[in-house]
Amino acid sequence: MEVRCIASVRHGASVFGMRAHDVSQGGMKVESNSDIPVGAQVLVTLPGLPSRDAVVRWKEGRAYGITFRRLIALSELVEWLRGQRELLRAAN
């Protein structure tokens, strides 16, 4: 699902704010000028969701594909997406 929010991605002692574009139960696509290697173990935090252990699977230009180690429950993801849409409506 397409989203527009900032994800916090921790790699070791470094924390990067990355623009999230797509989020699914199994992972997400983010964009950043940061340099995190493919295969890196990271901790991802999206606003309003618990932090999740994840792995950087691919990088293309400034875009990264990140896979969560455990799926987000569908009900949790749907509720979170509803909240994100409400925030967008309120901002516009």
A tleap script that builds the chain and sets N, CA, C and O, in Angstrom:
source leaprc.protein.ff14SB
mol = sequence {
  NMET GLU VAL ARG CYS ILE ALA SER VAL ARG
  HIE GLY ALA SER VAL PHE GLY MET ARG ALA
  HIE ASP VAL SER GLN GLY GLY MET LYS VAL
  GLU SER ASN SER ASP ILE PRO VAL GLY ALA
  GLN VAL LEU VAL THR LEU PRO GLY LEU PRO
  SER ARG ASP ALA VAL VAL ARG TRP LYS GLU
  GLY ARG ALA TYR GLY ILE THR PHE ARG ARG
  LEU ILE ALA LEU SER GLU LEU VAL GLU TRP
  LEU ARG GLY GLN ARG GLU LEU LEU ARG ALA
  ALA CASN
}
set mol.1.N position { 0.829 -1.179 0.000 }
set mol.1.CA position { 0.000 0.000 0.000 }
set mol.1.C position { 0.876 1.246 0.000 }
set mol.1.O position { 1.881 1.309 0.708 }
set mol.2.N position { 0.498 2.208 -0.778 }
set mol.2.CA position { 1.257 3.446 -0.861 }
set mol.2.C position { 1.000 4.300 0.373 }
set mol.2.O position { -0.142 4.458 0.807 }
set mol.3.N position { 2.072 4.846 0.931 }
set mol.3.CA position { 1.984 5.717 2.103 }
set mol.3.C position { 2.924 6.899 1.917 }
set mol.3.O position { 3.763 6.906 1.016 }
set mol.4.N position { 2.776 7.871 2.756 }
set mol.4.CA position { 3.666 9.025 2.792 }
set mol.4.C position { 3.955 9.343 4.238 }
set mol.4.O position { 3.190 10.056 4.888 }
set mol.5.N position { 5.068 8.814 4.752 }
set mol.5.CA position { 5.460 9.105 6.129 }
set mol.5.C position { 6.968 8.897 6.242 }
set mol.5.O position { 7.615 8.418 5.311 }
set mol.6.N position { 7.505 9.259 7.379 }
set mol.6.CA position { 8.937 9.080 7.633 }
set mol.6.C position { 9.133 7.863 8.527 }
set mol.6.O position { 8.534 7.755 9.597 }
set mol.7.N position { 9.974 6.957 8.070 }
set mol.7.CA position { 10.337 5.777 8.856 }
set mol.7.C position { 11.697 6.028 9.495 }
set mol.7.O position { 12.581 6.632 8.887 }
set mol.8.N position { 11.849 5.567 10.706 }
set mol.8.CA position { 13.142 5.602 11.383 }
set mol.8.C position { 13.812 4.246 11.153 }
set mol.8.O position { 13.250 3.203 11.486 }
set mol.9.N position { 15.023 4.273 10.578 }
set mol.9.CA position { 15.747 3.036 10.292 }
set mol.9.C position { 17.074 3.074 11.044 }
set mol.9.O position { 17.935 3.908 10.767 }
set mol.10.N position { 17.224 2.155 11.999 }
set mol.10.CA position { 18.457 2.079 12.793 }
set mol.10.C position { 19.353 0.995 12.220 }
set mol.10.O position { 18.938 -0.149 12.039 }
set mol.11.N position { 20.596 1.383 11.937 }
set mol.11.CA position { 21.618 0.433 11.493 }
set mol.11.C position { 22.817 0.623 12.412 }
set mol.11.O position { 23.528 1.623 12.322 }
set mol.12.N position { 23.034 -0.344 13.296 }
set mol.12.CA position { 24.090 -0.192 14.295 }
set mol.12.C position { 23.761 0.979 15.209 }
set mol.12.O position { 22.665 1.046 15.766 }
set mol.13.N position { 24.703 1.899 15.363 }
set mol.13.CA position { 24.501 3.067 16.224 }
set mol.13.C position { 23.884 4.235 15.470 }
set mol.13.O position { 23.574 5.260 16.077 }
set mol.14.N position { 23.698 4.102 14.159 }
set mol.14.CA position { 23.161 5.191 13.338 }
set mol.14.C position { 21.657 5.042 13.129 }
set mol.14.O position { 21.147 3.937 12.943 }
set mol.15.N position { 20.962 6.170 13.164 }
set mol.15.CA position { 19.520 6.185 12.908 }
set mol.15.C position { 19.266 7.149 11.761 }
set mol.15.O position { 19.736 8.286 11.770 }
set mol.16.N position { 18.509 6.674 10.768 }
set mol.16.CA position { 18.227 7.466 9.577 }
set mol.16.C position { 16.725 7.675 9.442 }
set mol.16.O position { 15.946 6.742 9.639 }
set mol.17.N position { 16.322 8.878 9.112 }
set mol.17.CA position { 14.940 9.147 8.747 }
set mol.17.C position { 14.798 8.905 7.258 }
set mol.17.O position { 15.491 9.538 6.461 }
set mol.18.N position { 13.918 8.006 6.871 }
set mol.18.CA position { 13.740 7.665 5.456 }
set mol.18.C position { 12.278 7.835 5.069 }
set mol.18.O position { 11.379 7.498 5.840 }
set mol.19.N position { 12.047 8.357 3.872 }
set mol.19.CA position { 10.680 8.534 3.390 }
set mol.19.C position { 10.119 7.183 2.947 }
set mol.19.O position { 10.638 6.553 2.025 }
set mol.20.N position { 9.052 6.751 3.619 }
set mol.20.CA position { 8.396 5.484 3.266 }
set mol.20.C position { 7.425 5.735 2.115 }
set mol.20.O position { 6.667 6.705 2.129 }
set mol.21.N position { 7.456 4.851 1.119 }
set mol.21.CA position { 6.573 4.979 -0.041 }
set mol.21.C position { 5.549 3.860 -0.089 }
set mol.21.O position { 4.377 4.113 -0.367 }
set mol.22.N position { 5.959 2.650 0.172 }
set mol.22.CA position { 5.073 1.491 0.116 }
set mol.22.C position { 5.296 0.645 1.362 }
set mol.22.O position { 6.433 0.418 1.776 }
set mol.23.N position { 4.197 0.182 1.956 }
set mol.23.CA position { 4.294 -0.696 3.122 }
set mol.23.C position { 3.345 -1.871 2.908 }
set mol.23.O position { 2.195 -1.696 2.505 }
set mol.24.N position { 3.849 -3.066 3.185 }
set mol.24.CA position { 3.015 -4.264 3.125 }
set mol.24.C position { 3.216 -5.040 4.418 }
set mol.24.O position { 3.965 -4.611 5.296 }
set mol.25.N position { 2.552 -6.177 4.534 }
set mol.25.CA position { 2.730 -7.005 5.718 }
set mol.25.C position { 4.177 -7.465 5.855 }
set mol.25.O position { 4.671 -7.629 6.970 }
set mol.26.N position { 4.860 -7.674 4.726 }
set mol.26.CA position { 6.189 -8.262 4.759 }
set mol.26.C position { 7.350 -7.313 4.619 }
set mol.26.O position { 8.499 -7.724 4.781 }
set mol.27.N position { 7.084 -6.037 4.317 }
set mol.27.CA position { 8.202 -5.133 4.141 }
set mol.27.C position { 7.780 -3.771 3.629 }
set mol.27.O position { 6.604 -3.409 3.656 }
set mol.28.N position { 8.776 -3.019 3.159 }
set mol.28.CA position { 8.500 -1.658 2.722 }
set mol.28.C position { 9.555 -1.158 1.752 }
set mol.28.O position { 10.661 -1.692 1.668 }
set mol.29.N position { 9.185 -0.135 1.035 }
set mol.29.CA position { 10.118 0.566 0.157 }
set mol.29.C position { 10.310 1.951 0.749 }
set mol.29.O position { 9.341 2.646 1.055 }
set mol.30.N position { 11.571 2.349 0.909 }
set mol.30.CA position { 11.890 3.665 1.450 }
set mol.30.C position { 12.861 4.371 0.518 }
set mol.30.O position { 13.485 3.752 -0.344 }
set mol.31.N position { 12.972 5.674 0.710 }
set mol.31.CA position { 13.897 6.478 -0.082 }
set mol.31.C position { 14.762 7.297 0.859 }
set mol.31.O position { 14.273 7.859 1.839 }
set mol.32.N position { 16.061 7.361 0.552 }
set mol.32.CA position { 16.979 8.090 1.424 }
set mol.32.C position { 18.290 8.358 0.704 }
set mol.32.O position { 18.669 7.638 -0.219 }
set mol.33.N position { 18.969 9.401 1.140 }
set mol.33.CA position { 20.326 9.678 0.658 }
set mol.33.C position { 21.361 8.928 1.487 }
set mol.33.O position { 22.552 8.971 1.182 }
set mol.34.N position { 20.913 8.246 2.526 }
set mol.34.CA position { 21.819 7.498 3.406 }
set mol.34.C position { 22.378 6.284 2.677 }
set mol.34.O position { 21.840 5.860 1.654 }
set mol.35.N position { 23.453 5.734 3.209 }
set mol.35.CA position { 24.067 4.561 2.599 }
set mol.35.C position { 24.051 3.400 3.584 }
set mol.35.O position { 24.850 3.352 4.519 }
set mol.36.N position { 23.138 2.474 3.365 }
set mol.36.CA position { 23.055 1.261 4.178 }
set mol.36.C position { 23.265 0.086 3.230 }
set mol.36.O position { 22.600 0.014 2.197 }
set mol.37.N position { 24.164 -0.830 3.550 }
set mol.37.CA position { 24.452 -1.928 2.625 }
set mol.37.C position { 23.320 -2.953 2.525 }
set mol.37.O position { 22.600 -3.200 3.493 }
set mol.38.N position { 23.182 -3.534 1.354 }
set mol.38.CA position { 22.253 -4.641 1.154 }
set mol.38.C position { 22.678 -5.779 2.075 }
set mol.38.O position { 23.865 -6.091 2.176 }
set mol.39.N position { 21.726 -6.387 2.734 }
set mol.39.CA position { 22.002 -7.450 3.694 }
set mol.39.C position { 22.102 -6.969 5.129 }
set mol.39.O position { 22.186 -7.776 6.055 }
set mol.40.N position { 22.094 -5.646 5.318 }
set mol.40.CA position { 22.220 -5.088 6.666 }
set mol.40.C position { 21.000 -5.430 7.516 }
set mol.40.O position { 19.865 -5.392 7.042 }
set mol.41.N position { 21.256 -5.766 8.781 }
set mol.41.CA position { 20.200 -5.987 9.770 }
set mol.41.C position { 19.829 -4.609 10.317 }
set mol.41.O position { 20.701 -3.879 10.788 }
set mol.42.N position { 18.546 -4.246 10.262 }
set mol.42.CA position { 18.108 -2.931 10.708 }
set mol.42.C position { 16.902 -3.061 11.629 }
set mol.42.O position { 16.272 -4.115 11.707 }
set mol.43.N position { 16.597 -1.980 12.319 }
set mol.43.CA position { 15.397 -1.881 13.140 }
set mol.43.C position { 14.574 -0.740 12.555 }
set mol.43.O position { 15.040 0.398 12.497 }
set mol.44.N position { 13.347 -1.040 12.120 }
set mol.44.CA position { 12.489 -0.067 11.450 }
set mol.44.C position { 11.357 0.348 12.385 }
set mol.44.O position { 10.712 -0.494 13.009 }
set mol.45.N position { 11.127 1.655 12.473 }
set mol.45.CA position { 10.004 2.168 13.240 }
set mol.45.C position { 9.187 3.090 12.346 }
set mol.45.O position { 9.697 4.069 11.801 }
set mol.46.N position { 7.910 2.757 12.207 }
set mol.46.CA position { 6.955 3.617 11.516 }
set mol.46.C position { 6.104 4.303 12.577 }
set mol.46.O position { 5.793 3.694 13.600 }
set mol.47.N position { 5.719 5.568 12.353 }
set mol.47.CA position { 4.940 6.265 13.376 }
set mol.47.C position { 3.644 5.528 13.701 }
set mol.47.O position { 2.837 5.249 12.814 }
set mol.48.N position { 3.456 5.219 14.974 }
set mol.48.CA position { 2.243 4.549 15.407 }
set mol.48.C position { 2.306 3.037 15.392 }
set mol.48.O position { 1.322 2.384 15.740 }
set mol.49.N position { 3.439 2.453 14.998 }
set mol.49.CA position { 3.605 0.996 14.998 }
set mol.49.C position { 4.819 0.617 15.839 }
set mol.49.O position { 5.756 1.406 15.956 }
set mol.50.N position { 4.816 -0.569 16.420 }
set mol.50.CA position { 6.010 -1.019 17.152 }
set mol.50.C position { 7.199 -1.194 16.204 }
set mol.50.O position { 7.021 -1.462 15.016 }
set mol.51.N position { 8.395 -1.041 16.732 }
set mol.51.CA position { 9.613 -1.260 15.943 }
set mol.51.C position { 9.691 -2.705 15.490 }
set mol.51.O position { 9.213 -3.610 16.174 }
set mol.52.N position { 10.301 -2.914 14.324 }
set mol.52.CA position { 10.407 -4.259 13.747 }
set mol.52.C position { 11.826 -4.526 13.270 }
set mol.52.O position { 12.455 -3.680 12.634 }
set mol.53.N position { 12.319 -5.726 13.592 }
set mol.53.CA position { 13.590 -6.162 13.028 }
set mol.53.C position { 13.388 -6.421 11.547 }
set mol.53.O position { 12.356 -6.952 11.137 }
set mol.54.N position { 14.380 -6.042 10.743 }
set mol.54.CA position { 14.241 -6.165 9.297 }
set mol.54.C position { 15.614 -6.308 8.646 }
set mol.54.O position { 16.648 -6.188 9.302 }
set mol.55.N position { 15.597 -6.568 7.336 }
set mol.55.CA position { 16.818 -6.732 6.556 }
set mol.55.C position { 16.689 -5.915 5.273 }
set mol.55.O position { 15.645 -5.935 4.622 }
set mol.56.N position { 17.748 -5.200 4.913 }
set mol.56.CA position { 17.770 -4.486 3.634 }
set mol.56.C position { 18.003 -5.527 2.546 }
set mol.56.O position { 19.037 -6.196 2.540 }
set mol.57.N position { 17.053 -5.669 1.624 }
set mol.57.CA position { 17.120 -6.692 0.576 }
set mol.57.C position { 17.682 -6.183 -0.740 }
set mol.57.O position { 18.355 -6.922 -1.458 }
set mol.58.N position { 17.409 -4.921 -1.060 }
set mol.58.CA position { 17.911 -4.363 -2.313 }
set mol.58.C position { 18.047 -2.845 -2.213 }
set mol.58.O position { 17.447 -2.200 -1.354 }
set mol.59.N position { 18.843 -2.307 -3.107 }
set mol.59.CA position { 19.024 -0.860 -3.211 }
set mol.59.C position { 19.106 -0.513 -4.684 }
set mol.59.O position { 19.822 -1.161 -5.447 }
set mol.60.N position { 18.366 0.514 -5.078 }
set mol.60.CA position { 18.411 0.994 -6.458 }
set mol.60.C position { 18.373 2.509 -6.410 }
set mol.60.O position { 17.335 3.100 -6.111 }
set mol.61.N position { 19.503 3.141 -6.702 }
set mol.61.CA position { 19.580 4.594 -6.558 }
set mol.61.C position { 19.394 4.971 -5.106 }
set mol.61.O position { 20.147 4.526 -4.239 }
set mol.62.N position { 18.381 5.798 -4.837 }
set mol.62.CA position { 18.083 6.225 -3.460 }
set mol.62.C position { 17.012 5.365 -2.809 }
set mol.62.O position { 16.657 5.600 -1.654 }
set mol.63.N position { 16.490 4.374 -3.523 }
set mol.63.CA position { 15.407 3.526 -3.003 }
set mol.63.C position { 15.975 2.243 -2.393 }
set mol.63.O position { 16.940 1.668 -2.896 }
set mol.64.N position { 15.345 1.812 -1.291 }
set mol.64.CA position { 15.720 0.578 -0.605 }
set mol.64.C position { 14.495 -0.303 -0.451 }
set mol.64.O position { 13.391 0.200 -0.241 }
set mol.65.N position { 14.676 -1.598 -0.553 }
set mol.65.CA position { 13.645 -2.564 -0.213 }
set mol.65.C position { 14.025 -3.219 1.094 }
set mol.65.O position { 15.120 -3.765 1.229 }
set mol.66.N position { 13.127 -3.165 2.055 }
set mol.66.CA position { 13.388 -3.699 3.393 }
set mol.66.C position { 12.337 -4.758 3.706 }
set mol.66.O position { 11.139 -4.520 3.551 }
set mol.67.N position { 12.794 -5.927 4.147 }
set mol.67.CA position { 11.897 -7.028 4.505 }
set mol.67.C position { 11.854 -7.162 6.015 }
set mol.67.O position { 12.890 -7.230 6.676 }
set mol.68.N position { 10.620 -7.200 6.563 }
set mol.68.CA position { 10.460 -7.413 8.002 }
set mol.68.C position { 10.736 -8.881 8.334 }
set mol.68.O position { 10.409 -9.772 7.549 }
set mol.69.N position { 11.334 -9.124 9.491 }
set mol.69.CA position { 11.584 -10.512 9.916 }
set mol.69.C position { 10.283 -11.230 10.280 }
set mol.69.O position { 10.181 -12.447 10.125 }
set mol.70.N position { 9.284 -10.474 10.767 }
set mol.70.CA position { 7.959 -11.036 11.072 }
set mol.70.C position { 6.923 -10.171 10.382 }
set mol.70.O position { 7.018 -8.944 10.405 }
set mol.71.N position { 5.936 -10.805 9.770 }
set mol.71.CA position { 4.875 -10.070 9.087 }
set mol.71.C position { 4.108 -9.184 10.053 }
set mol.71.O position { 3.949 -9.513 11.228 }
set mol.72.N position { 3.634 -8.055 9.541 }
set mol.72.CA position { 2.686 -7.242 10.295 }
set mol.72.C position { 1.324 -7.922 10.143 }
set mol.72.O position { 0.932 -8.276 9.031 }
set mol.73.N position { 0.617 -8.103 11.227 }
set mol.73.CA position { -0.730 -8.690 11.147 }
set mol.73.C position { -1.592 -7.824 10.235 }
set mol.73.O position { -1.535 -6.596 10.300 }
set mol.74.N position { -2.385 -8.463 9.390 }
set mol.74.CA position { -3.202 -7.735 8.428 }
set mol.74.C position { -4.110 -6.722 9.123 }
set mol.74.O position { -4.235 -5.590 8.658 }
set mol.75.N position { -4.738 -7.106 10.215 }
set mol.75.CA position { -5.636 -6.185 10.932 }
set mol.75.C position { -4.870 -4.968 11.453 }
set mol.75.O position { -5.381 -3.849 11.416 }
set mol.76.N position { -3.649 -5.187 11.937 }
set mol.76.CA position { -2.819 -4.087 12.439 }
set mol.76.C position { -2.422 -3.157 11.298 }
set mol.76.O position { -2.447 -1.936 11.455 }
set mol.77.N position { -2.059 -3.725 10.159 }
set mol.77.CA position { -1.660 -2.923 9.002 }
set mol.77.C position { -2.841 -2.104 8.477 }
set mol.77.O position { -2.693 -0.918 8.186 }
set mol.78.N position { -4.003 -2.730 8.356 }
set mol.78.CA position { -5.194 -2.022 7.865 }
set mol.78.C position { -5.540 -0.856 8.785 }
set mol.78.O position { -5.815 0.247 8.313 }
set mol.79.N position { -5.528 -1.093 10.081 }
set mol.79.CA position { -5.833 -0.024 11.039 }
set mol.79.C position { -4.818 1.108 10.938 }
set mol.79.O position { -5.192 2.281 10.980 }
set mol.80.N position { -3.550 0.770 10.806 }
set mol.80.CA position { -2.496 1.779 10.683 }
set mol.80.C position { -2.678 2.587 9.402 }
set mol.80.O position { -2.548 3.811 9.418 }
set mol.81.N position { -2.976 1.914 8.294 }
set mol.81.CA position { -3.184 2.612 7.023 }
set mol.81.C position { -4.377 3.565 7.104 }
set mol.81.O position { -4.321 4.667 6.558 }
set mol.82.N position { -5.444 3.160 7.773 }
set mol.82.CA position { -6.597 4.054 7.974 }
set mol.82.C position { -6.167 5.314 8.727 }
set mol.82.O position { -6.548 6.428 8.368 }
set mol.83.N position { -5.381 5.119 9.758 }
set mol.83.CA position { -4.888 6.267 10.526 }
set mol.83.C position { -4.018 7.181 9.689 }
set mol.83.O position { -4.120 8.403 9.802 }
set mol.84.N position { -3.160 6.610 8.846 }
set mol.84.CA position { -2.303 7.412 7.969 }
set mol.84.C position { -3.135 8.222 6.975 }
set mol.84.O position { -2.831 9.383 6.703 }
set mol.85.N position { -4.171 7.612 6.444 }
set mol.85.CA position { -5.055 8.315 5.489 }
set mol.85.C position { -5.780 9.465 6.184 }
set mol.85.O position { -5.940 10.542 5.609 }
set mol.86.N position { -6.213 9.235 7.413 }
set mol.86.CA position { -6.884 10.298 8.168 }
set mol.86.C position { -5.940 11.473 8.415 }
set mol.86.O position { -6.342 12.632 8.322 }
set mol.87.N position { -4.688 11.165 8.729 }
set mol.87.CA position { -3.708 12.230 8.934 }
set mol.87.C position { -3.509 13.042 7.653 }
set mol.87.O position { -3.405 14.268 7.703 }
set mol.88.N position { -3.457 12.365 6.515 }
set mol.88.CA position { -3.306 13.069 5.235 }
set mol.88.C position { -4.507 13.960 4.942 }
set mol.88.O position { -4.346 15.094 4.491 }
set mol.89.N position { -5.697 13.455 5.196 }
set mol.89.CA position { -6.913 14.253 4.962 }
set mol.89.C position { -6.930 15.482 5.853 }
set mol.89.O position { -7.288 16.572 5.408 }
set mol.90.N position { -6.547 15.309 7.101 }
set mol.90.CA position { -6.544 16.423 8.046 }
set mol.90.C position { -5.511 17.486 7.654 }
set mol.90.O position { -5.726 18.676 7.887 }
set mol.91.N position { -4.394 17.059 7.060 }
set mol.91.CA position { -3.347 17.988 6.648 }
set mol.91.C position { -3.737 18.783 5.408 }
set mol.91.O position { -3.234 19.884 5.187 }
set mol.92.N position { -4.627 18.225 4.607 }
set mol.92.CA position { -5.039 18.905 3.359 }
set mol.92.C position { -6.263 19.665 3.615 }
set mol.92.O position { -6.788 20.313 2.709 }
savepdb mol mol.pdb
quit
